[in-house]
């Protein structure tokens, strides 16, 4: 059952990016996994250029290890040491804040030395030790709501991070399991989660994923990325999470649900008009 009442909005920042009440829509974007240093740098530079052109705050995301791939033979990434080295180079070169996901408590400290946001994968959103470790790191915690959780249940995960005294928390909707190999987005989850007081992000590209839909990998329906992004923005999402690739057909992970880089800027131009109207109707948040 949904909890009653609403917590006052928590506000914090990463560099020049503000989170919380009256903050503009922000973007978390990048490839699913680090495929190579050259490709990750290319994507970061391209995304920075697009974000600058449309004036949307950007956090670059990429994973050094995808530990929850469907198949044991799936590409996982360069690993912790090499991956963090690449992310550090990207941060220094582009000046962008960096997000990566961590799957193990032992990875939190080294990841926190490089990254501004540490992400708890959806399948691990109830892992107490991992949530507490990320809270203690002092970094912003992005909690992906598990596909098996109701929007009000994510409050328990947020409480675990906040118990460390760190309330720099983002809550991310990424779809809910709907039968086998399908996800659905319940738009009620956005206002419900916002009552917890933390910024709420819409992970659009994972929400169009068809988990395990291709046997040893997930499928996807990228044609629904923009319609869902528009809907989430209109209902009041604080930020959008998009996995973006210059050639989704050749991506080494999640290409079937990724947004093509060439489509990002025109989509953002349309989305930002919706964001401005949504904030106006919401009284400036």
Secondary structure, DSSP 8 states (H G I E B T S, - for coil): ----S------EEETTEEESTT---EEEEE-SB---HHHHHHHHHHHHHHHHHHT-EEEEE-BS--TT-SSTTS---S-HHHHHHHHHHHHHHH--EEEEEE-SHHHHHHHHHH-SEEEE-GGGTT-HHHHHHHHHHTSEEEEE--TT--TTTHHHHHHHHHTTT---EEEEE--EE-STT-EE--THHHHHHHTTTSEEEEEHHHHTEETTTTSSS-EE-GGGHHHHHHHHHHHT-SEEEEEEETTGGG-SSSGGG-EEHHHHHHHHHHHHHHHHHHHHHTTT-
